[in-house]
Amino acid sequence: MNDAPQSPGFDRRMLEALICPQTHACLEYDSGSQELISPGANLAYPIRDGIPIMLTDEARQLE
C-alpha cells in the first residue's frame, strides 16, 4: 500500500469559471503538461499542485 501523499489534481469544473486574463476567452485543459491553454493569446498557464497560476508573467509562450 502506498501511503505517500499525492498532489491534488486539477478540478476540470474550474474551466467553466476561468478565462484567459489577456484575451478573456475560454481556456483548454492539457492534462499531459498540466497547463491551461489560451489559443488566442498563444499562452499556456501552469497548474501547480492543482492550482492554476493565471498570471501572464508565469505563462509559457506557445510555439
N, C-alpha and C positions, 0 to 999 in steps of 0.2 A: 504494500500500500504506500502510495506516495503522499507524504504529509507536507511537501514543500508548498508554500503559498504561491498561488498563481495570480498574475496581474489581471485586473478586471478587463473584460472585453468591451468593445465599443457597442453601445446600445443603438442599433440601427433606427430606432424610433426617433432619435435625436435629429436625424436627417430632415424630418418634417419641420423642425424649428430653426435649423441652422441655414444661413445663407452666406455667400461669399462677402466679406466686408468691403471688397473692392468693387465688384460688379452688382451685388445684391441679387445674384441669381442662385438657383438651387445648386447643390453640390452632389458629387458622385462619390460613393464609398469604395475604396480599393482595399480589400481585406488583405491582399498579399503584402502590400507595402505599409499597411496601417496608416493611410492618408485619406484626406478628403480632397477630391479633385475639383477644381474650378476650371472648366474648359474655356470659358470666356476670358478669364484673367491669365490663363496658362500657368496656374499655380497649384501646388499640392501642399495642403496644410497637414502637419503631422498630428498623429494621435499618440499621446504618451500616457501610459497607464490607464487607458480607457477615456482619457480626456482630450477632446480636440483643442489644439492650440490655434486659435483663429486670429493670429497676428500676421500681417503681411511680411513683416521683417523676419518671421520664423518660417515662412513658407518657402518651399523649394520651387525654383523656376523649372517648368516642364520643357523638354526639348522639342 
